[in-house]
């Protein structure tokens, strides 16, 4: 069986970290890369692994790209603290690591939960991330939001079973996260948005709501689907308001 290293980036994940670490007692190495949490994240993590490193956070891709070459095993599973391996996914990964592997990395689907409910639609139904990778072949692209493993030149497979993703504790957590994401997204879109117009501030958010709620069937998720669609649209609006602010500051 190929040995496996797990990398977990964290910041103030005391409410999540133990449940995840308790499920990883079968892996060979666990590295927690913490961005100087102000809660009990580090203390709790050290109960399960001695490989806990604190590093200043400049972005998700940078943090993960720094961590990947630090682990000792060639096969690496990257997990967020709010994700959980199901027994089926755990068994699938263990079985995979027992045989010759032709792929360099694997997509893993995610089943999201929000406000205590499984989200079946709302644009989250096709959520998948490349998380099981070969250490020496895979790195993330340079994005602040929705960073992903660069796929050019590598052979990628897909696992059958999904991660469970408890992405937001509650509505306030969702709103706070969208506030941060809109700032990072503004940085990603700044170079290609030299001028913010009516189209950016009104039509793009309206289309984002329409996309999540109608095209991606958020309406079938009931109240939760409506809330997701509204907040996703709000995040797009905030992105362009922040780009407009940056342009105004530069003009001054």
N, C-alpha and C positions, 0 to 999 in steps of 0.2 A: 504493500500500500504506500502511495506517495505521501510523505508528510505534508501537513497543511499549516500555514500561518494565517492568522486572522488579524486584520487591522481595523480598529474602531476609533474614528475621530470623535471627540467629545467637547462639549461646552455646556456646563450646568445641566447635566443629564442624570442627577441623583435619583430622579423618579423612574428612570428607565434602565440604568446600567446594570443593576444586579440581575434583573430578570433575563437580560441577554447573556451576561457572563455565566450564569448558572446553567444555561443550555449549551455551553461550549466546552464542557469538561472532557470532551472526546478529541479536541484538536491538540496539535503539538506545540503551538506557540500562539500567544495572544499579546498583541501590542496595542495599548491604548495611547492615542496621541491627543493630549488634552490642551485646550487653548486657554489655560489659566482660569479654570472654573472657580466661581466664588461660592459654590455650594459643596456638598460632600462627595462629588463625583470621584475625585482622586482617591480619597480615603476608602470609598467602597470598592473602587477598581482594584486597589492593592490587596484586597482580601482574596482576589481570584488570580491575579497575575503580578509578577514583579516587574514586568516590562511596561512601565507607565512613564511616558515622556511628556513634559510640558514644553510647548513651542508656541511662539506668537503666531496668531492667525492673520493671514493676509488674503486668503481665499480658499475655497474647497479644493480646487485642482492643485494649487501649490502645496497645501497641507498633505494631500494624499501622495502626490508625486515625490515629496520629501520622504514620506514614511515607507513607500514600497521597497526601495533598496535597502532599508534598515533591517528587514526581517531576514531570517536565515534560510527559509524554505522556498523552493521555486514556485510552488502553487500557493496562491494567496487568495483569501476570501475577504473582501472589504465590506464591512457592515456599518450602518448607522445605529446609534443606540436605540432608536425607536423601531427597529426592525426585529423580527423574530423568525427563526427557522422552524418550520413545521416538522414533525417527525418524518413525514414523507420526503421533504426536501433534504433533511439530514441524511437519511438513508440513501437517497439518490447520489449525493455528493460522495459519501463513503464508498459506494459501489463504483462510482466513476474513478476514484483515486486508486482503486485496486487493479485497474487494467491499464494497458497502453492507451495513452490519450493522444489523438491526432490533432485536436484543436489547441489553439493558443489561449482562448478565453471563451467565456460562456455568458449569454444573456440569461437573466433570471427575472421572471415576472414578479409583480408585486400586487398583493390584494390589500387595498387600503381600507382603513376604518376611521370614521369620523363621527363625533358626538354619539358614540356607543353603537353605531350602525355600520354594517358592511356596505361600502359604496360599490355598487354594481356598474354604474354608468358615469355620467357627468364628465367624461373625458379621461377618467382615471382607469377605465377598464383595460386599456392596452398598455398600461404602465409596465415598463421593463428596463432593467439596468444591467450593464456588464459589470459583474462583481467577482466572478471567479476567474482569475487571470494567472498567467505565467509572469513571475516577477521581472525577468530580464527582457521581456518583449513588449510590455504594456505600460503606457503612461496616459494621463488625462490631457485633454485639450485645455487651452488657456481661457476658460470661461468662468465667470463669477456665479452664474445661475445655470442649472441643468448641465453641469460639466459631465463629460462622458469620455470613456476610453477611446483613443484614436484607433480607428479600425483599419486604416490603410496598411496593407501588407501583412495582415494577420488573419488566421483562420478562426472563425467564430462559430460556436455551436449554441444551442439553447437547451436549458434544462426544462424538464416537464413540469415540475412542481414550483410553487410560488413562495416568496417571502411574505410574511404578514407585516404590514406597514401601519403602525399606529402614529401617523404623521403629526397629528395635532391633538393636544390634551383636551382642549376645549375651544370655544369660539374666540376668546381673547388671545389664546396662543396662536391660532390661525391668523388673526388680524396682525399680531406683532410680527409673525414670520413673514407675512406678505409685505409689511412695511420694510423689513430688512431686504427682502428679495427685490423689491422695487428699486432700492438704492443700487444694489449690485446689477440689476438688469439695466438700469440707466447707464451704468459704466459700460456694459456690453454693447448697448445700442447708440452710444453717444457719437461715435465716429461716422455712423451711417445715418444720423439724423441731424443735419446741419441747421434745420429750422423746424420748430414745432408748430403745426398748423391745426386748424379745425378738425381735419381728418384724424390726426394723432390723438387729440384730446377728447373727441366725441365719438367719431365713427369707429375707431379701432376698439375702444372699450365696449361699445354697443355690439359690435360683431363678436367680441370675445364672449359676452353673455349669451348671445344667440347661438354661438358654436357649442358651448358647454351644455346649455339648457335644452336646445332643440336638436341640433345636428348630432351631438354626442349623447343625447337621451337623458340628460340630467333630470328632466321632468319625471322620469320613471323612478328616480330616487326620492321623490316626494320633497318634503321640506328641506332635507339635507342637500338634495340636488340643487334646489333654488339658492340656498345659502352659498354653496360652493360656486355656482355660476356668478352670483353677484360679487363675491369677494375676488374671484379671478379677474372679473372685469375691472373692479376697483384697483387691482394691482397694476393693470395695464395703464389706467388713467394716472396713477401715481408715478409710474415710470416716466411718462412724458412731462408731467409737471416738474419732476426733478431734473430732467434734461433741460427744460426751459429755464429753470433756476440756474443751472450751470452756465448756460449760454449768456444769461443776464449778468452773472458775476464776471465772466470773461470780458463782456462788452464794457463793463464799468472800468 
